[in-house]
């Protein structure tokens, strides 16, 4: 009992110290996360951590096969054209992953829905064209993450594979306010399940960045900033396609 109490006290002391350090520096931290790094810097980070690629390689991954969930913001904060461009970017990302990767997609406005369950690359390209639609309305990232967890990650009927490395890629330009504790809870639950959570935050400045940064697995390796959707496309276009996909898809 005494040893348990000692451990508990130690944890409380560490937590209190960490909180003090965080609150003393949080303004600077949030401001630094507002900055949009040079495109090449973000590209190299995405290649290394999202794609598990070496510099400018066309494959040579470090890890086993992946199951990827695209979570795409289709609220009225994105125009129809911007949303369609984000779908085009998702198609481009498919060609940057290994050919044994499976992909699923969730779109969200005020509500969220699974656009399609886990599919191989060629089917994913086709389904992104046919099944993913702009919803409009307000946004609910909270609902999107709950849908991702319950209908894809925890649902074996979704086609998710036992033993795969799982990743969630959320693309948005802001967050619905007033749900910070719930966002922390659901994002933590997903990460505890095993998937790494990546976030592409689009916009010159993000008014609710302190709520966005609780979502990704880290702000160093899993949080990517771009100024607009066109810049996001430039980023992905600059990553070499996997060598298997050369001449594989019809443009």
LINTA-V384680 format. One record per helix or strand of 2 or more residues. SS is the DSSP state (@ for helix, = for strand). FROM is the first residue (numbers start at 1). TO is the last residue. If there is no record, write none. Layout:
SS;FROM;TO + SS;FROM;TO
//
This chain:
@;2;34 + @;39;49 + =;66;73 + @;80;94 + =;102;108 + =;112;119 + @;121;130 + @;141;153 + @;156;158 + =;165;172 + @;180;193 + =;196;202 + @;209;212 + =;223;226 + @;229;237 + @;243;245
//
